[in-house]
Each structure stands twice: as C-alpha cells, then as structure tokens.
Amino acid sequence: MSPSAGPTVVLIHGAFADASSWSPVIERLQQEGLPALAPALPLRGLASDAAYIRSVLDSIPGPVVLVGHSYGGSVISIAASGAPQVKALVYIAAFVPDIGESALELTGKFPGSTLGEATRTQSYPLPGGGQGEELIIEQHLFEGQFAAGVPAATARVMAVGQRPIALAALQGKATAAAWKEIPSWYLVATEDRNIPPAAEEWMAERAGAHTVSVSAPHAVSVSDPGPVTDLILRAVRSTG
C-alpha cells in the first residue's frame, strides 16, 4: 500500500509515556507503506490536550485513523468530534469516556488498578502563577506497574523518560464522545495494572467497538506491537 493509497495514522500516547512508545508500531506501519504521525501530548489538561490534537488533525490533508493509548483515548474522543477527516478511532488499553466522565472516574469503576500505589505527586508551576500537581510512577515500580512483559532494559529506559501527567488532566470531564459517531476498534490488555481490564471491556462494549484481547501489560504498544498494528490495519482497511 503506497502512502497515497491509505489514511494517515495518528498515534496519541497517554500518561507516563511519550511518542517513542509507538516506535515498534510505527515501524510496522511504515512497512505497510502507511503514513504515520505521533505528536507529543502535553498532558497538562484534557480540554487543552484535545484542542492541541485537534490542531494537529486539522493540519493533515486527507483521511485519518486516530489511535489513542490510555489517557490518549480520552483526548481522541474529544479531538475527533466534528472532524470529518477522522474515519476511524482505535483505542489501545484506553479510556473511552462519555460526556461528563473523567479518566479517574472510569479507572475506579472496577477494581484492579494498582496505579495509586505506584505513583507519587509532585508540584509544577502553572503558566498564570501558582502550583499544579502532577503524577509520576516511581521508577523502581515502573516495570511491574506499567511495562511488565517489556524487556527489563527497555522498561528501565521508559521509566527514566516517562512523562508525568497533571492530576487535573485525569480529573477533566469529557465534553464530547466522538465514538458515538465514528466507527471504533478496541484492544483490551488483559494484564493491565493501570486501567482494570474489566473497565476496558466495559468501555469497549458500550462503544460498540470491534474488540480484541491480548495478554499484555498497559504498555502493550511496546510489549506486543504486532497485535496493536494488526488492529490498526483493520481500522485502516475499513476506510476503503
């Protein structure tokens, strides 16, 4: 498939990760001849993060398959609303909020997340003055919490380079739910310790998403890029 023959795949990372977490998937998409883009997500607030990704989408000519991991799922659910170029949404162990729901609310809907025990809060300066709070995973707990199944050396590098997320971003309530209008696909990571797998299954079913399950940790795009890429390609093929 030549780049002109298919949509652009836009990959949105989530909390405690960066765009490099998509690298194994990007390599596979490039082997298929598909254009891909993985912008850095600010992780400072749900509304502002979604507005930024919408600006990225608006800069892309032609159709888009929009992919979100973890908190990135909340972002794409808003950013794609009213964006006619987005033809498919792909959620990878991600939040799929309805209007008025937050990531923290969805995490607590089912038991099983151990994220609270593995994170600590730290302060950061707000642009208009004052201090905000952000969450970061303790480095010595990162592999077990986020990346179990990823080679240990890779997990250690990911722990050092993780991107903290503002607590306000996880508390932010969705103002749109693009999955109600755009076809969706969902990958459930059955060994996820950040988002309970039961919550992932529930969100996927509610969205009417085409769903697959993989025995993988939260960092499934690194541990199991093959199934992640396969699901994205299914969404790409649906666009014709």
C-alpha positions as CSV (number, residue, x, y, z in Angstrom):
1,M,0.0,0.0,0.0
2,S,1.5,3.3,-1.0
3,P,1.2,6.3,1.3
4,S,-1.3,8.0,-1.1
5,A,-3.5,4.9,-1.0
6,G,-4.3,4.9,2.7
7,P,-5.1,7.3,5.5
8,T,-2.6,8.9,7.9
9,V,-2.4,7.0,11.1
10,V,-2.2,9.5,14.0
11,L,-0.9,7.9,17.3
12,I,-1.6,9.6,20.6
13,H,0.3,8.4,23.7
14,G,-1.0,8.6,27.2
15,A,0.3,9.3,30.7
16,F,3.7,8.2,31.8
17,A,4.8,7.7,28.2
18,D,5.9,9.7,25.2
19,A,5.7,9.4,21.4
20,S,8.6,6.9,21.4
21,S,6.2,4.3,22.9
22,W,4.7,4.0,19.4
23,S,8.1,3.3,17.7
24,P,7.6,-0.5,17.2
25,V,4.1,0.1,15.8
26,I,5.3,2.9,13.6
27,E,8.0,0.7,12.1
28,R,5.3,-1.9,11.2
29,L,3.0,0.8,9.7
30,Q,5.9,2.1,7.6
31,Q,6.5,-1.4,6.3
32,E,2.9,-1.3,5.1
33,G,3.5,2.0,3.3
34,L,1.2,3.9,5.6
35,P,2.0,7.5,6.7
36,A,2.0,7.9,10.4
37,L,2.3,10.8,12.9
38,A,2.9,10.6,16.6
39,P,2.7,14.0,18.2
40,A,3.8,14.7,21.8
41,L,0.9,15.2,24.1
42,P,1.3,18.0,26.7
43,L,-0.5,16.0,29.4
44,R,-1.5,19.2,31.2
45,G,-5.3,19.3,30.9
46,L,-8.0,17.3,29.0
47,A,-9.5,20.3,27.2
48,S,-6.2,21.9,26.2
49,D,-4.7,18.5,25.2
50,A,-7.7,17.8,23.0
51,A,-7.5,21.2,21.4
52,Y,-3.9,20.7,20.6
53,I,-4.5,17.3,18.9
54,R,-7.4,18.8,17.0
55,S,-5.0,21.4,15.6
56,V,-2.7,18.5,14.5
57,L,-5.6,16.8,12.8
58,D,-6.6,20.0,11.0
59,S,-3.1,20.2,9.6
60,I,-3.3,16.8,7.9
61,P,-4.6,16.5,4.3
62,G,-6.8,13.5,3.6
63,P,-8.4,10.9,5.9
64,V,-7.1,10.0,9.3
65,V,-7.3,6.9,11.5
66,L,-6.9,8.2,15.0
67,V,-5.3,6.0,17.7
68,G,-5.2,6.6,21.4
69,H,-3.4,4.8,24.2
70,S,-4.5,5.1,27.9
71,Y,-5.4,8.8,28.6
72,G,-4.9,9.4,24.9
73,G,-8.3,7.7,24.5
74,S,-9.9,10.5,26.4
75,V,-8.1,13.0,24.2
76,I,-9.1,11.5,20.8
77,S,-12.7,11.1,21.9
78,I,-12.9,14.9,22.2
79,A,-10.5,15.9,19.4
80,A,-12.2,13.8,16.7
81,S,-15.7,15.3,17.4
82,G,-16.8,17.2,14.4
83,A,-13.6,16.3,12.5
84,P,-14.8,14.9,9.1
85,Q,-11.3,13.7,8.2
86,V,-11.3,11.2,11.1
87,K,-12.7,7.9,9.6
88,A,-11.9,5.5,12.5
89,L,-11.0,5.6,16.1
90,V,-8.7,2.9,17.7
91,Y,-8.4,2.6,21.4
92,I,-5.4,0.7,22.8
93,A,-5.9,-0.1,26.5
94,A,-7.5,3.3,26.6
95,F,-10.2,5.4,28.2
96,V,-13.4,5.8,26.2
97,P,-15.3,8.4,28.2
98,D,-18.9,9.6,27.7
99,I,-19.7,13.2,28.1
100,G,-19.2,14.2,31.7
101,E,-16.9,11.3,32.6
102,S,-13.2,11.6,33.7
103,A,-10.4,9.1,33.4
104,L,-10.1,8.8,37.2
105,E,-13.9,8.1,37.4
106,L,-13.6,5.3,34.8
107,T,-10.5,3.8,36.5
108,G,-12.4,3.5,39.7
109,K,-15.5,1.9,38.1
110,F,-14.0,-1.6,38.5
111,P,-11.4,-2.9,41.0
112,G,-7.9,-3.9,39.9
113,S,-5.9,-0.8,39.3
114,T,-2.7,-0.5,41.4
115,L,-1.6,2.8,39.9
116,G,-2.3,4.8,43.0
117,E,0.1,2.6,45.0
118,A,2.9,3.1,42.4
119,T,2.7,6.8,41.9
120,R,3.7,10.0,43.8
121,T,2.6,13.6,43.3
122,Q,4.9,16.5,42.7
123,S,4.4,20.2,42.0
124,Y,4.9,22.1,38.9
125,P,4.5,25.8,38.1
126,L,1.3,26.9,36.3
127,P,1.6,29.4,33.4
128,G,-0.5,32.0,35.2
129,G,1.1,31.6,38.6
130,G,0.6,29.2,41.4
131,Q,1.3,25.4,41.5
132,G,-0.3,22.4,39.9
133,E,0.0,18.7,40.9
134,E,1.3,16.0,38.6
135,L,1.6,12.3,39.0
136,I,4.7,10.2,38.2
137,I,5.3,6.4,38.6
138,E,8.1,5.6,41.0
139,Q,11.0,4.4,38.8
140,H,11.6,1.2,40.8
141,L,7.9,0.3,40.4
142,F,7.5,1.3,36.7
143,E,8.3,-2.1,35.1
144,G,5.9,-4.0,37.3
145,Q,3.1,-1.4,37.1
146,F,3.3,-0.2,33.5
147,A,5.6,-2.4,31.5
148,A,5.5,-6.0,32.8
149,G,6.5,-8.1,29.8
150,V,8.6,-5.4,28.2
151,P,12.4,-6.3,28.3
152,A,13.8,-5.1,31.6
153,A,16.4,-2.8,30.0
154,T,13.7,-1.2,27.8
155,A,11.4,-0.8,30.8
156,R,14.2,0.9,32.8
157,V,14.7,3.4,29.9
158,M,11.0,4.1,29.7
159,A,10.8,4.7,33.5
160,V,13.5,7.4,33.2
161,G,11.9,9.1,30.2
162,Q,8.3,8.9,31.4
163,R,6.1,12.0,31.1
164,P,4.2,13.0,34.2
165,I,0.6,13.9,33.8
166,A,-1.2,16.7,35.6
167,L,-3.8,15.5,38.1
168,A,-6.2,17.9,36.5
169,A,-6.0,16.1,33.2
170,L,-7.1,12.9,34.8
171,Q,-9.9,14.7,36.6
172,G,-11.0,16.6,33.5
173,K,-14.5,15.6,32.2
174,A,-15.1,14.8,28.6
175,T,-17.1,17.4,26.6
176,A,-17.6,15.2,23.5
177,A,-17.8,11.5,22.7
178,A,-16.7,11.1,19.1
179,W,-17.0,7.3,19.3
180,K,-20.8,7.7,19.1
181,E,-20.4,8.9,15.5
182,I,-17.2,7.3,14.3
183,P,-16.5,3.6,14.0
184,S,-14.2,2.3,16.7
185,W,-11.8,-0.5,17.5
186,Y,-10.5,-1.5,20.9
187,L,-7.6,-3.6,22.2
188,V,-8.1,-4.9,25.8
189,A,-4.8,-5.6,27.6
190,T,-5.8,-8.3,30.0
191,E,-2.7,-7.9,32.3
192,D,-3.2,-4.1,32.6
193,R,-2.5,-2.8,36.1
194,N,-3.3,0.9,35.3
195,I,-6.8,0.6,33.8
196,P,-8.7,-2.5,35.1
197,P,-9.2,-4.9,32.2
198,A,-12.9,-5.2,33.3
199,A,-13.2,-1.4,32.7
200,E,-11.6,-1.7,29.3
201,E,-14.0,-4.4,28.3
202,W,-17.0,-2.4,29.6
203,M,-15.9,0.7,27.7
204,A,-15.3,-1.2,24.5
205,E,-18.7,-2.9,24.7
206,R,-20.5,0.4,25.5
207,A,-18.9,2.0,22.5
208,G,-19.8,-0.9,20.2
209,A,-16.2,-1.2,19.3
210,H,-14.6,-4.1,17.3
211,T,-12.7,-5.6,20.2
212,V,-9.7,-7.9,20.6
213,S,-8.0,-9.1,23.8
214,V,-4.2,-9.5,24.3
215,S,-2.4,-10.9,27.3
216,A,-0.3,-7.8,27.7
217,P,0.6,-5.0,30.2
218,H,-0.5,-1.4,29.9
219,A,2.5,-0.7,27.7
220,V,1.1,-3.0,25.0
221,S,2.4,-1.0,22.1
222,V,5.9,-1.8,23.3
223,S,5.4,-5.4,24.6
224,D,3.1,-6.6,21.8
225,P,3.3,-4.2,18.8
226,G,2.1,-6.9,16.4
227,P,-1.5,-7.2,17.6
228,V,-1.7,-3.4,18.1
229,T,-0.6,-2.9,14.5
230,D,-3.0,-5.6,13.2
231,L,-5.9,-3.9,14.9
232,I,-4.9,-0.5,13.4
233,L,-4.7,-2.1,10.0
234,R,-8.2,-3.5,10.4
235,A,-9.4,0.0,11.0
236,V,-7.4,1.3,8.0
237,R,-9.0,-1.3,5.7
238,S,-12.4,-0.2,6.9
239,T,-11.9,3.2,5.4
240,G,-11.5,1.7,1.9
